């Protein structure tokens, strides 16, 4: 995510960078609110679930980052193909 935001900063307009940073902050805010409310409301049940699911959470996060990296690489190297799709 951060290399993409750095790429957005190199574009002539300043708006894409702020949009990317804002989207990242809002996404992280929603994620943290959900996790904190799960732990706060469920107490031991949610904590136990998160402890048991730690491996799966790490696995999903790793795959998400790999797919995001592959998508970003494709986007930055094949801009003409991406432009025809969107």
PDB file of N, CA, C and O in Angstrom:
ATOM      1  N   UNK A   1       0.829  -1.185   0.000  1.00  0.00           N
ATOM      2  CA  UNK A   1       0.000   0.000   0.000  1.00  0.00           C
ATOM      3  C   UNK A   1       0.871   1.247   0.000  1.00  0.00           C
ATOM      4  O   UNK A   1       0.623   2.173  -0.772  1.00  0.00           O
ATOM      5  N   UNK A   2       1.878   1.283   0.846  1.00  0.00           N
ATOM      6  CA  UNK A   2       2.703   2.488   0.940  1.00  0.00           C
ATOM      7  C   UNK A   2       3.475   2.799  -0.343  1.00  0.00           C
ATOM      8  O   UNK A   2       3.596   3.976  -0.684  1.00  0.00           O
ATOM      9  N   UNK A   3       4.011   1.798  -1.085  1.00  0.00           N
ATOM     10  CA  UNK A   3       4.629   2.157  -2.370  1.00  0.00           C
ATOM     11  C   UNK A   3       3.637   2.766  -3.351  1.00  0.00           C
ATOM     12  O   UNK A   3       3.996   3.652  -4.127  1.00  0.00           O
ATOM     13  N   UNK A   4       2.390   2.298  -3.322  1.00  0.00           N
ATOM     14  CA  UNK A   4       1.379   2.870  -4.206  1.00  0.00           C
ATOM     15  C   UNK A   4       1.093   4.318  -3.829  1.00  0.00           C
ATOM     16  O   UNK A   4       0.918   5.162  -4.708  1.00  0.00           O
ATOM     17  N   UNK A   5       1.042   4.612  -2.543  1.00  0.00           N
ATOM     18  CA  UNK A   5       0.824   5.992  -2.106  1.00  0.00           C
ATOM     19  C   UNK A   5       2.017   6.858  -2.491  1.00  0.00           C
ATOM     20  O   UNK A   5       1.850   8.019  -2.865  1.00  0.00           O
ATOM     21  N   UNK A   6       3.227   6.294  -2.399  1.00  0.00           N
ATOM     22  CA  UNK A   6       4.409   7.037  -2.851  1.00  0.00           C
ATOM     23  C   UNK A   6       4.324   7.308  -4.349  1.00  0.00           C
ATOM     24  O   UNK A   6       4.705   8.385  -4.808  1.00  0.00           O
ATOM     25  N   UNK A   7       3.825   6.334  -5.115  1.00  0.00           N
ATOM     26  CA  UNK A   7       3.625   6.545  -6.546  1.00  0.00           C
ATOM     27  C   UNK A   7       2.598   7.641  -6.791  1.00  0.00           C
ATOM     28  O   UNK A   7       2.781   8.481  -7.673  1.00  0.00           O
ATOM     29  N   UNK A   8       1.512   7.637  -6.012  1.00  0.00           N
ATOM     30  CA  UNK A   8       0.497   8.672  -6.171  1.00  0.00           C
ATOM     31  C   UNK A   8       1.060  10.056  -5.869  1.00  0.00           C
ATOM     32  O   UNK A   8       0.606  11.052  -6.432  1.00  0.00           O
ATOM     33  N   UNK A   9       2.051  10.117  -4.978  1.00  0.00           N
ATOM     34  CA  UNK A   9       2.656  11.404  -4.637  1.00  0.00           C
ATOM     35  C   UNK A   9       3.457  11.971  -5.799  1.00  0.00           C
ATOM     36  O   UNK A   9       3.666  13.183  -5.867  1.00  0.00           O
ATOM     37  N   UNK A  10       3.914  11.111  -6.722  1.00  0.00           N
ATOM     38  CA  UNK A  10       4.704  11.598  -7.850  1.00  0.00           C
ATOM     39  C   UNK A  10       3.841  12.139  -8.980  1.00  0.00           C
ATOM     40  O   UNK A  10       4.352  12.792  -9.890  1.00  0.00           O
ATOM     41  N   UNK A  11       2.546  11.876  -8.932  1.00  0.00           N
ATOM     42  CA  UNK A  11       1.641  12.400  -9.955  1.00  0.00           C
ATOM     43  C   UNK A  11       1.523  13.912  -9.751  1.00  0.00           C
ATOM     44  O   UNK A  11       1.620  14.402  -8.626  1.00  0.00           O
ATOM     45  N   UNK A  12       1.318  14.622 -10.813  1.00  0.00           N
ATOM     46  CA  UNK A  12       1.284  16.087 -10.763  1.00  0.00           C
ATOM     47  C   UNK A  12       0.245  16.629  -9.792  1.00  0.00           C
ATOM     48  O   UNK A  12       0.495  17.620  -9.106  1.00  0.00           O
ATOM     49  N   UNK A  13      -0.912  15.992  -9.729  1.00  0.00           N
ATOM     50  CA  UNK A  13      -1.976  16.481  -8.859  1.00  0.00           C
ATOM     51  C   UNK A  13      -1.768  15.939  -7.453  1.00  0.00           C
ATOM     52  O   UNK A  13      -1.257  14.833  -7.280  1.00  0.00           O
ATOM     53  N   UNK A  14      -2.162  16.717  -6.449  1.00  0.00           N
ATOM     54  CA  UNK A  14      -2.025  16.278  -5.075  1.00  0.00           C
ATOM     55  C   UNK A  14      -3.192  15.452  -4.578  1.00  0.00           C
ATOM     56  O   UNK A  14      -3.076  14.781  -3.553  1.00  0.00           O
ATOM     57  N   UNK A  15      -4.312  15.485  -5.278  1.00  0.00           N
ATOM     58  CA  UNK A  15      -5.520  14.803  -4.805  1.00  0.00           C
ATOM     59  C   UNK A  15      -5.388  13.288  -4.687  1.00  0.00           C
ATOM     60  O   UNK A  15      -5.867  12.736  -3.697  1.00  0.00           O
ATOM     61  N   UNK A  16      -4.766  12.579  -5.634  1.00  0.00           N
ATOM     62  CA  UNK A  16      -4.702  11.119  -5.495  1.00  0.00           C
ATOM     63  C   UNK A  16      -3.967  10.667  -4.241  1.00  0.00           C
ATOM     64  O   UNK A  16      -4.351   9.671  -3.628  1.00  0.00           O
ATOM     65  N   UNK A  17      -2.920  11.380  -3.850  1.00  0.00           N
ATOM     66  CA  UNK A  17      -2.173  10.980  -2.665  1.00  0.00           C
ATOM     67  C   UNK A  17      -3.041  11.109  -1.416  1.00  0.00           C
ATOM     68  O   UNK A  17      -3.055  10.211  -0.575  1.00  0.00           O
ATOM     69  N   UNK A  18      -3.758  12.212  -1.294  1.00  0.00           N
ATOM     70  CA  UNK A  18      -4.610  12.400  -0.118  1.00  0.00           C
ATOM     71  C   UNK A  18      -5.767  11.408  -0.112  1.00  0.00           C
ATOM     72  O   UNK A  18      -6.186  10.943   0.948  1.00  0.00           O
ATOM     73  N   UNK A  19      -6.281  11.086  -1.293  1.00  0.00           N
ATOM     74  CA  UNK A  19      -7.344  10.085  -1.377  1.00  0.00           C
ATOM     75  C   UNK A  19      -6.831   8.713  -0.941  1.00  0.00           C
ATOM     76  O   UNK A  19      -7.518   7.994  -0.216  1.00  0.00           O
ATOM     77  N   UNK A  20      -5.633   8.353  -1.379  1.00  0.00           N
ATOM     78  CA  UNK A  20      -5.043   7.071  -0.991  1.00  0.00           C
ATOM     79  C   UNK A  20      -4.760   7.002   0.497  1.00  0.00           C
ATOM     80  O   UNK A  20      -5.058   5.996   1.141  1.00  0.00           O
ATOM     81  N   UNK A  21      -4.186   8.063   1.048  1.00  0.00           N
ATOM     82  CA  UNK A  21      -3.914   8.090   2.490  1.00  0.00           C
ATOM     83  C   UNK A  21      -5.204   8.077   3.295  1.00  0.00           C
ATOM     84  O   UNK A  21      -5.300   7.391   4.313  1.00  0.00           O
ATOM     85  N   UNK A  22      -6.189   8.831   2.842  1.00  0.00           N
ATOM     86  CA  UNK A  22      -7.474   8.856   3.545  1.00  0.00           C
ATOM     87  C   UNK A  22      -8.165   7.502   3.517  1.00  0.00           C
ATOM     88  O   UNK A  22      -8.734   7.067   4.518  1.00  0.00           O
ATOM     89  N   UNK A  23      -8.115   6.839   2.369  1.00  0.00           N
ATOM     90  CA  UNK A  23      -8.718   5.507   2.271  1.00  0.00           C
ATOM     91  C   UNK A  23      -8.016   4.519   3.180  1.00  0.00           C
ATOM     92  O   UNK A  23      -8.665   3.693   3.821  1.00  0.00           O
ATOM     93  N   UNK A  24      -6.701   4.596   3.242  1.00  0.00           N
ATOM     94  CA  UNK A  24      -5.940   3.714   4.127  1.00  0.00           C
ATOM     95  C   UNK A  24      -6.297   3.962   5.587  1.00  0.00           C
ATOM     96  O   UNK A  24      -6.483   3.016   6.352  1.00  0.00           O
ATOM     97  N   UNK A  25      -6.391   5.222   5.972  1.00  0.00           N
ATOM     98  CA  UNK A  25      -6.719   5.545   7.365  1.00  0.00           C
ATOM     99  C   UNK A  25      -8.136   5.108   7.723  1.00  0.00           C
ATOM    100  O   UNK A  25      -8.362   4.586   8.815  1.00  0.00           O
ATOM    101  N   UNK A  26      -9.087   5.313   6.822  1.00  0.00           N
ATOM    102  CA  UNK A  26     -10.471   4.913   7.105  1.00  0.00           C
ATOM    103  C   UNK A  26     -10.583   3.391   7.209  1.00  0.00           C
ATOM    104  O   UNK A  26     -11.274   2.876   8.088  1.00  0.00           O
ATOM    105  N   UNK A  27      -9.906   2.677   6.317  1.00  0.00           N
ATOM    106  CA  UNK A  27      -9.932   1.217   6.371  1.00  0.00           C
ATOM    107  C   UNK A  27      -9.344   0.681   7.664  1.00  0.00           C
ATOM    108  O   UNK A  27      -9.905  -0.229   8.274  1.00  0.00           O
ATOM    109  N   UNK A  28      -8.214   1.243   8.087  1.00  0.00           N
ATOM    110  CA  UNK A  28      -7.604   0.810   9.346  1.00  0.00           C
ATOM    111  C   UNK A  28      -8.462   1.192  10.541  1.00  0.00           C
ATOM    112  O   UNK A  28      -8.534   0.444  11.516  1.00  0.00           O
ATOM    113  N   UNK A  29      -9.107   2.338  10.477  1.00  0.00           N
ATOM    114  CA  UNK A  29      -9.987   2.754  11.569  1.00  0.00           C
ATOM    115  C   UNK A  29     -11.152   1.775  11.730  1.00  0.00           C
ATOM    116  O   UNK A  29     -11.479   1.365  12.844  1.00  0.00           O
ATOM    117  N   UNK A  30     -11.772   1.404  10.608  1.00  0.00           N
ATOM    118  CA  UNK A  30     -12.888   0.457  10.668  1.00  0.00           C
ATOM    119  C   UNK A  30     -12.421  -0.887  11.209  1.00  0.00           C
ATOM    120  O   UNK A  30     -13.099  -1.492  12.039  1.00  0.00           O
ATOM    121  N   UNK A  31     -11.270  -1.357  10.743  1.00  0.00           N
ATOM    122  CA  UNK A  31     -10.740  -2.628  11.225  1.00  0.00           C
ATOM    123  C   UNK A  31     -10.482  -2.594  12.724  1.00  0.00           C
ATOM    124  O   UNK A  31     -10.846  -3.533  13.432  1.00  0.00           O
ATOM    125  N   UNK A  32      -9.867  -1.542  13.214  1.00  0.00           N
ATOM    126  CA  UNK A  32      -9.553  -1.447  14.640  1.00  0.00           C
ATOM    127  C   UNK A  32     -10.820  -1.317  15.478  1.00  0.00           C
ATOM    128  O   UNK A  32     -10.891  -1.890  16.565  1.00  0.00           O
ATOM    129  N   UNK A  33     -11.815  -0.582  15.004  1.00  0.00           N
ATOM    130  CA  UNK A  33     -13.071  -0.454  15.749  1.00  0.00           C
ATOM    131  C   UNK A  33     -13.759  -1.812  15.852  1.00  0.00           C
ATOM    132  O   UNK A  33     -14.282  -2.160  16.911  1.00  0.00           O
ATOM    133  N   UNK A  34     -13.764  -2.578  14.770  1.00  0.00           N
ATOM    134  CA  UNK A  34     -14.397  -3.900  14.794  1.00  0.00           C
ATOM    135  C   UNK A  34     -13.679  -4.831  15.763  1.00  0.00           C
ATOM    136  O   UNK A  34     -14.325  -5.521  16.551  1.00  0.00           O
ATOM    137  N   UNK A  35     -12.347  -4.856  15.711  1.00  0.00           N
ATOM    138  CA  UNK A  35     -11.593  -5.751  16.595  1.00  0.00           C
ATOM    139  C   UNK A  35     -11.761  -5.346  18.054  1.00  0.00           C
ATOM    140  O   UNK A  35     -11.978  -6.199  18.914  1.00  0.00           O
ATOM    141  N   UNK A  36     -11.662  -4.050  18.338  1.00  0.00           N
ATOM    142  CA  UNK A  36     -11.796  -3.593  19.726  1.00  0.00           C
ATOM    143  C   UNK A  36     -13.202  -3.850  20.248  1.00  0.00           C
ATOM    144  O   UNK A  36     -13.364  -4.252  21.400  1.00  0.00           O
ATOM    145  N   UNK A  37     -14.218  -3.628  19.425  1.00  0.00           N
ATOM    146  CA  UNK A  37     -15.588  -3.885  19.887  1.00  0.00           C
ATOM    147  C   UNK A  37     -15.840  -5.379  20.071  1.00  0.00           C
ATOM    148  O   UNK A  37     -16.560  -5.773  20.989  1.00  0.00           O
ATOM    149  N   UNK A  38     -15.256  -6.221  19.208  1.00  0.00           N
ATOM    150  CA  UNK A  38     -15.388  -7.667  19.402  1.00  0.00           C
ATOM    151  C   UNK A  38     -14.786  -8.096  20.730  1.00  0.00           C
ATOM    152  O   UNK A  38     -15.396  -8.857  21.482  1.00  0.00           O
ATOM    153  N   UNK A  39     -13.602  -7.610  21.009  1.00  0.00           N
ATOM    154  CA  UNK A  39     -12.935  -7.980  22.260  1.00  0.00           C
ATOM    155  C   UNK A  39     -13.671  -7.372  23.447  1.00  0.00           C
ATOM    156  O   UNK A  39     -13.797  -8.018  24.487  1.00  0.00           O
ATOM    157  N   UNK A  40     -14.158  -6.145  23.312  1.00  0.00           N
ATOM    158  CA  UNK A  40     -14.844  -5.489  24.416  1.00  0.00           C
ATOM    159  C   UNK A  40     -16.180  -6.124  24.751  1.00  0.00           C
ATOM    160  O   UNK A  40     -16.513  -6.287  25.925  1.00  0.00           O
ATOM    161  N   UNK A  41     -16.952  -6.486  23.732  1.00  0.00           N
ATOM    162  CA  UNK A  41     -18.271  -7.062  23.979  1.00  0.00           C
ATOM    163  C   UNK A  41     -18.190  -8.545  24.338  1.00  0.00           C
ATOM    164  O   UNK A  41     -18.902  -9.014  25.225  1.00  0.00           O
ATOM    165  N   UNK A  42     -17.325  -9.272  23.649  1.00  0.00           N
ATOM    166  CA  UNK A  42     -17.277 -10.711  23.860  1.00  0.00           C
ATOM    167  C   UNK A  42     -16.324 -11.141  24.947  1.00  0.00           C
ATOM    168  O   UNK A  42     -16.364 -12.284  25.402  1.00  0.00           O
ATOM    169  N   UNK A  43     -15.482 -10.245  25.360  1.00  0.00           N
ATOM    170  CA  UNK A  43     -14.476 -10.505  26.385  1.00  0.00           C
ATOM    171  C   UNK A  43     -13.705 -11.788  26.096  1.00  0.00           C
ATOM    172  O   UNK A  43     -12.993 -11.855  25.094  1.00  0.00           O
ATOM    173  N   UNK A  44     -13.823 -12.778  26.919  1.00  0.00           N
ATOM    174  CA  UNK A  44     -12.986 -13.970  26.804  1.00  0.00           C
ATOM    175  C   UNK A  44     -13.287 -14.787  25.542  1.00  0.00           C
ATOM    176  O   UNK A  44     -12.384 -15.411  24.985  1.00  0.00           O
ATOM    177  N   UNK A  45     -14.533 -14.788  25.091  1.00  0.00           N
ATOM    178  CA  UNK A  45     -14.861 -15.556  23.894  1.00  0.00           C
ATOM    179  C   UNK A  45     -14.135 -14.992  22.675  1.00  0.00           C
ATOM    180  O   UNK A  45     -13.551 -15.741  21.891  1.00  0.00           O
ATOM    181  N   UNK A  46     -14.173 -13.668  22.521  1.00  0.00           N
ATOM    182  CA  UNK A  46     -13.514 -13.048  21.372  1.00  0.00           C
ATOM    183  C   UNK A  46     -12.006 -13.181  21.476  1.00  0.00           C
ATOM    184  O   UNK A  46     -11.333 -13.416  20.473  1.00  0.00           O
ATOM    185  N   UNK A  47     -11.471 -13.032  22.677  1.00  0.00           N
ATOM    186  CA  UNK A  47     -10.026 -13.169  22.854  1.00  0.00           C
ATOM    187  C   UNK A  47      -9.596 -14.594  22.520  1.00  0.00           C
ATOM    188  O   UNK A  47      -8.587 -14.798  21.845  1.00  0.00           O
ATOM    189  N   UNK A  48     -10.357 -15.576  22.989  1.00  0.00           N
ATOM    190  CA  UNK A  48     -10.047 -16.969  22.665  1.00  0.00           C
ATOM    191  C   UNK A  48     -10.138 -17.248  21.178  1.00  0.00           C
ATOM    192  O   UNK A  48      -9.307 -17.965  20.622  1.00  0.00           O
ATOM    193  N   UNK A  49     -11.161 -16.676  20.527  1.00  0.00           N
ATOM    194  CA  UNK A  49     -11.302 -16.861  19.082  1.00  0.00           C
ATOM    195  C   UNK A  49     -10.110 -16.270  18.342  1.00  0.00           C
ATOM    196  O   UNK A  49      -9.563 -16.900  17.437  1.00  0.00           O
ATOM    197  N   UNK A  50      -9.704 -15.056  18.726  1.00  0.00           N
ATOM    198  CA  UNK A  50      -8.572 -14.418  18.057  1.00  0.00           C
ATOM    199  C   UNK A  50      -7.282 -15.191  18.294  1.00  0.00           C
ATOM    200  O   UNK A  50      -6.440 -15.273  17.399  1.00  0.00           O
ATOM    201  N   UNK A  51      -7.115 -15.752  19.470  1.00  0.00           N
ATOM    202  CA  UNK A  51      -5.912 -16.553  19.741  1.00  0.00           C
ATOM    203  C   UNK A  51      -5.901 -17.825  18.903  1.00  0.00           C
ATOM    204  O   UNK A  51      -4.857 -18.212  18.377  1.00  0.00           O
ATOM    205  N   UNK A  52      -7.052 -18.479  18.776  1.00  0.00           N
ATOM    206  CA  UNK A  52      -7.117 -19.705  17.970  1.00  0.00           C
ATOM    207  C   UNK A  52      -6.968 -19.404  16.482  1.00  0.00           C
ATOM    208  O   UNK A  52      -6.420 -20.217  15.738  1.00  0.00           O
ATOM    209  N   UNK A  53      -7.447 -18.253  16.048  1.00  0.00           N
ATOM    210  CA  UNK A  53      -7.452 -17.926  14.621  1.00  0.00           C
ATOM    211  C   UNK A  53      -6.232 -17.131  14.185  1.00  0.00           C
ATOM    212  O   UNK A  53      -6.191 -16.650  13.053  1.00  0.00           O
ATOM    213  N   UNK A  54      -5.238 -16.977  15.050  1.00  0.00           N
ATOM    214  CA  UNK A  54      -4.075 -16.160  14.712  1.00  0.00           C
ATOM    215  C   UNK A  54      -3.379 -16.666  13.456  1.00  0.00           C
ATOM    216  O   UNK A  54      -3.010 -15.870  12.593  1.00  0.00           O
ATOM    217  N   UNK A  55      -3.197 -17.970  13.341  1.00  0.00           N
ATOM    218  CA  UNK A  55      -2.538 -18.526  12.160  1.00  0.00           C
ATOM    219  C   UNK A  55      -3.304 -18.239  10.885  1.00  0.00           C
ATOM    220  O   UNK A  55      -2.711 -17.864   9.873  1.00  0.00           O
ATOM    221  N   UNK A  56      -4.612 -18.411  10.922  1.00  0.00           N
ATOM    222  CA  UNK A  56      -5.438 -18.152   9.739  1.00  0.00           C
ATOM    223  C   UNK A  56      -5.433 -16.666   9.388  1.00  0.00           C
ATOM    224  O   UNK A  56      -5.398 -16.308   8.211  1.00  0.00           O
ATOM    225  N   UNK A  57      -5.468 -15.809  10.392  1.00  0.00           N
ATOM    226  CA  UNK A  57      -5.440 -14.367  10.147  1.00  0.00           C
ATOM    227  C   UNK A  57      -4.127 -13.971   9.477  1.00  0.00           C
ATOM    228  O   UNK A  57      -4.123 -13.172   8.541  1.00  0.00           O
ATOM    229  N   UNK A  58      -3.011 -14.527   9.954  1.00  0.00           N
ATOM    230  CA  UNK A  58      -1.709 -14.237   9.342  1.00  0.00           C
ATOM    231  C   UNK A  58      -1.650 -14.764   7.916  1.00  0.00           C
ATOM    232  O   UNK A  58      -1.107 -14.106   7.029  1.00  0.00           O
ATOM    233  N   UNK A  59      -2.207 -15.948   7.695  1.00  0.00           N
ATOM    234  CA  UNK A  59      -2.210 -16.538   6.363  1.00  0.00           C
ATOM    235  C   UNK A  59      -3.004 -15.680   5.383  1.00  0.00           C
ATOM    236  O   UNK A  59      -2.543 -15.415   4.273  1.00  0.00           O
ATOM    237  N   UNK A  60      -4.187 -15.250   5.790  1.00  0.00           N
ATOM    238  CA  UNK A  60      -5.018 -14.409   4.921  1.00  0.00           C
ATOM    239  C   UNK A  60      -4.334 -13.071   4.658  1.00  0.00           C
ATOM    240  O   UNK A  60      -4.345 -12.577   3.530  1.00  0.00           O
ATOM    241  N   UNK A  61      -3.739 -12.485   5.695  1.00  0.00           N
ATOM    242  CA  UNK A  61      -3.029 -11.218   5.516  1.00  0.00           C
ATOM    243  C   UNK A  61      -1.856 -11.339   4.564  1.00  0.00           C
ATOM    244  O   UNK A  61      -1.617 -10.446   3.751  1.00  0.00           O
ATOM    245  N   UNK A  62      -1.118 -12.445   4.659  1.00  0.00           N
ATOM    246  CA  UNK A  62       0.022 -12.643   3.761  1.00  0.00           C
ATOM    247  C   UNK A  62      -0.440 -12.774   2.312  1.00  0.00           C
ATOM    248  O   UNK A  62       0.159 -12.187   1.411  1.00  0.00           O
ATOM    249  N   UNK A  63      -1.507 -13.544   2.088  1.00  0.00           N
ATOM    250  CA  UNK A  63      -2.022 -13.687   0.730  1.00  0.00           C
ATOM    251  C   UNK A  63      -2.576 -12.370   0.201  1.00  0.00           C
ATOM    252  O   UNK A  63      -2.412 -12.059  -0.979  1.00  0.00           O
ATOM    253  N   UNK A  64      -3.222 -11.601   1.054  1.00  0.00           N
ATOM    254  CA  UNK A  64      -3.743 -10.301   0.621  1.00  0.00           C
ATOM    255  C   UNK A  64      -2.605  -9.388   0.190  1.00  0.00           C
ATOM    256  O   UNK A  64      -2.715  -8.698  -0.824  1.00  0.00           O
ATOM    257  N   UNK A  65      -1.515  -9.377   0.948  1.00  0.00           N
ATOM    258  CA  UNK A  65      -0.386  -8.519   0.598  1.00  0.00           C
ATOM    259  C   UNK A  65       0.286  -8.989  -0.692  1.00  0.00           C
ATOM    260  O   UNK A  65       0.707  -8.165  -1.504  1.00  0.00           O
ATOM    261  N   UNK A  66       0.389 -10.298  -0.886  1.00  0.00           N
ATOM    262  CA  UNK A  66       0.991 -10.800  -2.129  1.00  0.00           C
ATOM    263  C   UNK A  66       0.129 -10.444  -3.336  1.00  0.00           C
ATOM    264  O   UNK A  66       0.649 -10.023  -4.369  1.00  0.00           O
ATOM    265  N   UNK A  67      -1.180 -10.612  -3.210  1.00  0.00           N
ATOM    266  CA  UNK A  67      -2.070 -10.281  -4.326  1.00  0.00           C
ATOM    267  C   UNK A  67      -2.088  -8.773  -4.589  1.00  0.00           C
ATOM    268  O   UNK A  67      -2.159  -8.343  -5.741  1.00  0.00           O
ATOM    269  N   UNK A  68      -2.025  -7.973  -3.525  1.00  0.00           N
ATOM    270  CA  UNK A  68      -1.970  -6.521  -3.709  1.00  0.00           C
ATOM    271  C   UNK A  68      -0.679  -6.129  -4.412  1.00  0.00           C
ATOM    272  O   UNK A  68      -0.688  -5.259  -5.284  1.00  0.00           O
ATOM    273  N   UNK A  69       0.428  -6.759  -4.044  1.00  0.00           N
ATOM    274  CA  UNK A  69       1.704  -6.477  -4.708  1.00  0.00           C
ATOM    275  C   UNK A  69       1.679  -6.877  -6.169  1.00  0.00           C
ATOM    276  O   UNK A  69       2.175  -6.141  -7.022  1.00  0.00           O
ATOM    277  N   UNK A  70       1.106  -8.034  -6.470  1.00  0.00           N
ATOM    278  CA  UNK A  70       1.010  -8.475  -7.863  1.00  0.00           C
ATOM    279  C   UNK A  70       0.105  -7.537  -8.659  1.00  0.00           C
ATOM    280  O   UNK A  70       0.412  -7.185  -9.798  1.00  0.00           O
ATOM    281  N   UNK A  71      -1.006  -7.137  -8.055  1.00  0.00           N
ATOM    282  CA  UNK A  71      -1.904  -6.203  -8.734  1.00  0.00           C
ATOM    283  C   UNK A  71      -1.256  -4.851  -8.974  1.00  0.00           C
ATOM    284  O   UNK A  71      -1.428  -4.253 -10.036  1.00  0.00           O
ATOM    285  N   UNK A  72      -0.512  -4.371  -7.990  1.00  0.00           N
ATOM    286  CA  UNK A  72       0.180  -3.088  -8.144  1.00  0.00           C
ATOM    287  C   UNK A  72       1.258  -3.180  -9.213  1.00  0.00           C
ATOM    288  O   UNK A  72       1.414  -2.261 -10.017  1.00  0.00           O
ATOM    289  N   UNK A  73       2.003  -4.280  -9.229  1.00  0.00           N
ATOM    290  CA  UNK A  73       3.028  -4.471 -10.254  1.00  0.00           C
ATOM    291  C   UNK A  73       2.403  -4.487 -11.643  1.00  0.00           C
ATOM    292  O   UNK A  73       2.929  -3.869 -12.569  1.00  0.00           O
ATOM    293  N   UNK A  74       1.284  -5.190 -11.792  1.00  0.00           N
ATOM    294  CA  UNK A  74       0.586  -5.220 -13.078  1.00  0.00           C
ATOM    295  C   UNK A  74       0.083  -3.835 -13.456  1.00  0.00           C
ATOM    296  O   UNK A  74       0.175  -3.427 -14.614  1.00  0.00           O
ATOM    297  N   UNK A  75      -0.450  -3.113 -12.475  1.00  0.00           N
ATOM    298  CA  UNK A  75      -0.990  -1.777 -12.727  1.00  0.00           C
ATOM    299  C   UNK A  75       0.105  -0.815 -13.175  1.00  0.00           C
ATOM    300  O   UNK A  75      -0.102  -0.021 -14.092  1.00  0.00           O
ATOM    301  N   UNK A  76       1.264  -0.884 -12.532  1.00  0.00           N
ATOM    302  CA  UNK A  76       2.329   0.064 -12.852  1.00  0.00           C
ATOM    303  C   UNK A  76       3.065  -0.286 -14.138  1.00  0.00           C
ATOM    304  O   UNK A  76       3.620   0.601 -14.786  1.00  0.00           O
ATOM    305  N   UNK A  77       3.083  -1.562 -14.522  1.00  0.00           N
ATOM    306  CA  UNK A  77       3.823  -1.948 -15.725  1.00  0.00           C
ATOM    307  C   UNK A  77       2.949  -2.029 -16.971  1.00  0.00           C
ATOM    308  O   UNK A  77       3.472  -1.956 -18.084  1.00  0.00           O
ATOM    309  N   UNK A  78       1.649  -2.174 -16.821  1.00  0.00           N
ATOM    310  CA  UNK A  78       0.740  -2.307 -17.966  1.00  0.00           C
ATOM    311  C   UNK A  78      -0.388  -1.289 -17.869  1.00  0.00           C
ATOM    312  O   UNK A  78      -1.562  -1.653 -17.817  1.00  0.00           O
ATOM    313  N   UNK A  79      -0.029  -0.030 -17.846  1.00  0.00           N
ATOM    314  CA  UNK A  79      -1.048   1.005 -17.665  1.00  0.00           C
ATOM    315  C   UNK A  79      -2.027   1.071 -18.834  1.00  0.00           C
ATOM    316  O   UNK A  79      -3.193   1.417 -18.643  1.00  0.00           O
ATOM    317  N   UNK A  80      -1.569   0.743 -20.036  1.00  0.00           N
ATOM    318  CA  UNK A  80      -2.480   0.792 -21.186  1.00  0.00           C
ATOM    319  C   UNK A  80      -3.560  -0.283 -21.093  1.00  0.00           C
ATOM    320  O   UNK A  80      -4.710  -0.035 -21.454  1.00  0.00           O
ATOM    321  N   UNK A  81      -3.204  -1.469 -20.616  1.00  0.00           N
ATOM    322  CA  UNK A  81      -4.196  -2.540 -20.451  1.00  0.00           C
ATOM    323  C   UNK A  81      -5.198  -2.165 -19.366  1.00  0.00           C
ATOM    324  O   UNK A  81      -6.401  -2.378 -19.520  1.00  0.00           O
ATOM    325  N   UNK A  82      -4.695  -1.607 -18.270  1.00  0.00           N
ATOM    326  CA  UNK A  82      -5.576  -1.204 -17.173  1.00  0.00           C
ATOM    327  C   UNK A  82      -6.500  -0.081 -17.623  1.00  0.00           C
ATOM    328  O   UNK A  82      -7.670  -0.048 -17.241  1.00  0.00           O
ATOM    329  N   UNK A  83      -5.981   0.844 -18.437  1.00  0.00           N
ATOM    330  CA  UNK A  83      -6.798   1.959 -18.917  1.00  0.00           C
ATOM    331  C   UNK A  83      -7.937   1.469 -19.809  1.00  0.00           C
ATOM    332  O   UNK A  83      -9.021   2.052 -19.797  1.00  0.00           O
ATOM    333  N   UNK A  84      -7.708   0.411 -20.579  1.00  0.00           N
ATOM    334  CA  UNK A  84      -8.794  -0.106 -21.420  1.00  0.00           C
ATOM    335  C   UNK A  84      -9.854  -0.827 -20.591  1.00  0.00           C
ATOM    336  O   UNK A  84     -11.019  -0.874 -20.984  1.00  0.00           O
ATOM    337  N   UNK A  85      -9.458  -1.393 -19.440  1.00  0.00           N
ATOM    338  CA  UNK A  85     -10.425  -2.081 -18.582  1.00  0.00           C
ATOM    339  C   UNK A  85     -11.326  -1.103 -17.844  1.00  0.00           C
ATOM    340  O   UNK A  85     -12.510  -1.374 -17.643  1.00  0.00           O
ATOM    341  N   UNK A  86     -10.773   0.019 -17.444  1.00  0.00           N
ATOM    342  CA  UNK A  86     -11.539   0.982 -16.656  1.00  0.00           C
ATOM    343  C   UNK A  86     -11.756   2.233 -17.453  1.00  0.00           C
ATOM    344  O   UNK A  86     -12.382   3.175 -16.968  1.00  0.00           O
TER     345      UNK A  86
END
